[in-house]
Amino acid sequence: MAGVFRMQLEATANTAQFLSGQADDLAKELADIARSWGDLSSKWTGKARSAYEPAWE
């Protein structure tokens, strides 16, 4: 029975580590998107800018 629990703990730890890496990757990707949006929207004026601005505030 102890072996079963050990395997579950290892699987849980492995899954947690994988998900942590995925979360880090997602955070980096979102930061890149936000940076790209900032670069792009700083050049826009009028309706083009105001149409998308609220979603990023």
Residue pairs with C-beta under 8 A, 6 or more apart in sequence:
34 56
37 52
37 56
41 49
41 52
41 53
41 56
